[in-house]
Amino acid sequence: MWLYLLKRILAFIPAVFIVATLIFFLTRVVPGDPAWVLVGHQLSSEERLAEVRQELGLDKPIHTQYVMWLSKAIQGDFGTSIFFQQPVVKVIAERFPVTLSLTVLSLLLTILVGIPLGIFSAIRHNTRIDHFSTFFSVLGVSLPSFWVGFLLILLFSVTLGWFPTSGYRPISLGFVPWIRHLILPVVSLSLAEMALLTRMTRSSMLDVLGRDYIYTARAKGLGEGRVVLKHAFRNALVTVVTVIGLIFALGLGGSVLIENVFALPGLGRLIVSAAVRRDYPIVQAGMIYLTGVALLVNLIVDISYSWINPQVTYEK
Amino acid sequence: MRSEARRFSPFRRYLRNRLFLTGMIILTPMILIAVFAPLIAPSDPLEIDAVNKFQTLSREHPFGTDEFGRDVFSRVVHGATISLRVGGLTALFTAIIGVFIGLASGFYKLLDVVIMRFMDGLMIFPGLLLGILLMAALGPHEFNVVLAMTILYTPRIVRIVRGAVLEIKTQDYVDAARVIGASNIRILWRHILPNCLAPLIVQVTFGFAWAILIESGLSFLGLGTPPPAPSWGNIISDGREFIRNAPWLMIFPGLMISAAVLGLNLIGDGLRDILDPRLRNTRSQPESTAG
């Protein structure tokens, strides 16, 4: 077990390294000169441009730049943002809590709705409730989340005035303003997540409920609640946890759209605007943060298997 | 005799599947709109009419007009052409490339390790992020959207095909073919590929739906099909500033995206039940962007 843990954690490092390398080269094939962005079009004399390129290290060959960038990145230094003229780490640190609030709250809501709905529709297989939840789960993955966000704004902010249309308040300014600004974004982001989780919970429950040990449990005279939760759900949980990891990663990607709809100052929105501005230090670091979090969640999911199902052994 | 034949005709199997049928009922009009867009749209989707800005729904403008006085109905109709073309091309390319890579990976052990590592690497990135990066690198162009989405989705097709190949490879008929002297290429082409088709078709259908969603998301961010082309995501993006006064600008294109994606997902679910009942509730699932 401990050996497995160690192996997994060690495997995490090359994964991050590969991602970082991919991101570096993908951001650097982007046409467009960052020096231009910095100097501005009006006073861009050739000398000034060359000066800036030298400052940024852009005059060196790409592999030298890569080595320099990587050795600094390992120490947690992602350079200076070309647009903000601030350390990248600082710019990202300001925005990361927003994205984390949005995605973690969405995941919580998804779990609270998706799992009960999935279990319920499995034990009421082929009833009206089951049909409803099946329809909901197909519809949920088919609606564009950013559009759902606009519909929610239209109904709850513009028409009813219950929630602010956009913006963000940090939790340090109080819980209520924080949650009021996040409710609509969280609901729009989690709709598709709920749909997926409901669907997967239902199908893995249906699978488990048909097994022999469920008949045995029922034959022993156990109560239905105990059979469903203790015997069936515990076994369905492996699939469910995998899906939860997957959903969290999806949420990180989806947050880009939702942050744009609700003008939340998060990491996703930062990456998009930085990509447009060719502010590649921000794009690189932002992508590494988001992908790193996704990988970390993946790792946690893998490790939690052993806790859910003691049968899982990790010898290879 | 005749009724017997009819009961087992494959055509009826499709029509009797409620998911497939509902999906087709939703999608067929969409395809017709996309193909005959120039005939259906009352006016040019790009024609600017400064006098008639922000008209509400009327007989001349069933979906109103936008901030340039362009007819939203015509734009939405032409958007069907763009969205279905982009989605359809992505589905086609991922299918072709995915089959080649998937067959190679499943059949040749040496290639497998390298290919699957690479595919896993591509799938590490959460959701849209790699798409954003690719589009920023490639620049906004309709073909680049197709290219970026093909790169994003191909790993999923490869996985499905590879999984099927690994399963089929061990079947007796493959050994039998080898014993009578069939070449690897012939075995792959004549014996393995036809047996991969069912899960492939299902996954490609979901990929089509996925591509329409992703294209709309990228366009909404300004990184997809370049404006003023009336892709559905672009129309929503244009309309976002006017949500208070002109909500119709974004409601109708959103409805079209939802309907097209829903239709395709239902068809995918239906096809899975019809073509490969063993797969029910397992491998292939509609893809969500959560986006």
Interface residues (C-beta under 8 A of the other chain):
Chain A: A15 I18 V19 L22 I23 L26 T27 V29 V30 P31 V138 L139 G140 V141 S142 L143 P144 S145 F146 W147 F150 L151 I153 L154 V158 L189 A192 E193 A195 L196 R199 M200 S203 S204 L206 D207 I247 A249 L250 G251 L252 G253 G254 V256 L257 N260 V261 I271 V272 A275 V276 V283 M287 L290 T291 A294 L295
Chain B: G121 I124 F125 P126 G127 L128 L129 I132 L133 L134 A136 A137 G139 A209 L213 S216 G217 F220 L221 G222 L223 G233 I236 R240 I243 R244 P247 M250 I251 G254 I257 S258 V261 L262 N265 L266 D269 N281 T282 Q285 P286 E287 S288 T289 A290 G291
